[in-house]
Amino acid sequence: MLSTDDNYNADSRAIEQKVKITFEGMKPVEVFRNDYLVSVSVLEEAHSQNNSTPFGTVTSNEVDIELLNDQGIFTPSNQSSPYYGKMKRGVKIEPFIRPMTEEGEEEYEWDPLGVYYVTDWSATVTGLLATVTANDKLYDLFTDNVPDYKVHEDVAIKDFYKDILALLAVTGDIDDSLTDTLDYAYIVSAPKTLLSDLGLASMVDCFCKHDGSIKVQNLKNIGDVRATITDSNQIISASITQSIVQSYDGVAMQCHHIQESDVNSVLSNTSVDIPNGETKWENIQFSQTPVYRILYTMITGASDAFVDIDKIYPTNISYTVDSADTDREDCSVTFYGTYLEHNKEDLSTEGENLLKVDNIYVQDTEKAIALRQHLIAYLYNWLPILELEIRGNPKFELGDIITAVSTRYNLNYTGVVIKQTFDYSSSGLTGTLTLLNVDILKEVG
């Protein structure tokens, strides 16, 4: 049967946990508290909190597991282990949790706490414990190269996210309310920076849910309250986070008004040899970026040669020179075209220490002012972030709207879950919940 919030809120609750480990070529191995599982710690973040921006910076969720290393069974170098050669990076790790039932009662279904892939597995043959760290699927995407994507005009934010995830060979649940458009959508940075910049500009969180799927959530599209937590069911203690509030007193906002340039040389590949036949050049960087279109090319030093463009992206080009001439040295191939010019509009507020936002995806004055106002609302809100120590409820997901009511701390606070932790050990389950005040995300004047 399915568990509910009430099961995790109950005073008399007892919790059990398991971890499923899927080694290559084997039936999944499940470990429990009564055999090899010692502890599990889960960290989930919708975005990373830092002193550069209050939201937008993407990160990956992480799980840390301790296993009883009986006779070195979980030591990667132990050739006697049945898992020898399989304890390595990329192994799928899935933690689950559920309320315990009395003997003879119908058991609850397991509640997932994410899908992760090993990034570190360490233990010694004689060590008492093996430690495993694993991250969700976003972790490896962050280290990918700059995705190949041509410049597109008038692209809805949701469609741009769909294109980005497709380029990264994943899919996601993308908020349908992301209908605002970019005048020019293009990519010049690696995935982590790309998703962080786009997330800040459009006020979007991109994260993995408990079932392992990717969620792209519009922070301005506030939904209904998912649950109310109180002193009597979940809240243990409360604290206030004010690091950014104390650091900045205004916003330095730049809006990028983008237009196509006049025709110019965007690449001159000089002092090259052009032999008879076909010669390929791969991923040659433009001298002026981001390039929008190539209109014509010019070859000097070879009289009967032609250029075929194989691939063209905002920062680089791959092309083939087909020459019917004899081998030629010290030639040049020049590409003429247009690029995107950025004319910046300064929309900064007054202040001594300004939070700086200079983002290529902030392209509209009205939207830039709205973003600036949301940031100001964050800086001056009486309680932008609420951190709670709670008993723990795996039913809560990142992006949920939670109301915290506490007579002990004089709180009646509604926020979006932007971070939560779960810690399971011999003492049971505990957790933390970090909420972003919904007042910051509402329409502001």
Buried (B, 14 or more C-beta within 10 A) or exposed (E): EEBEBEBBBEEEBEBBBBBBBBBEEEEEBBBEBEEBBBBBBBBBBBBBBEEBBBBBBBBBBBBBBBBBBEEBBBBBEBEEBEBBEBBEEEBBBBBBBBBEBEEEEEEBEBBBBBBBBBBEBBBBBEEEBBBBBBBBBBBBBBEBEBBBBBBEEEBBBBBBBBBBBEBBEEEBEBBEEBEBBBBBBBBBBBBBBBBBBBBBBBBBBBBBBBEBEBBBBBBBEBEEEBBBBBBEBBBBEBEEEEEBBEEBBBBBBBBBBBEBBEEEEBBEBEEBEBBBEEBEBEEBEBBBBBBBEBEEBEBBBBEEBEBEEEEBBBBBBBBBBBBEBEEBEEBBBBBBBBBBBBEEEEBBBEBEEBBBBEBBBBBBEEBBBBBBBBBBBBBEBEBBBBBBBBBBBBBBBBBBBBBBBBEEBEBEBBBBBBBBBBBBBEEBBBBBBBBBBBBBBEEBE
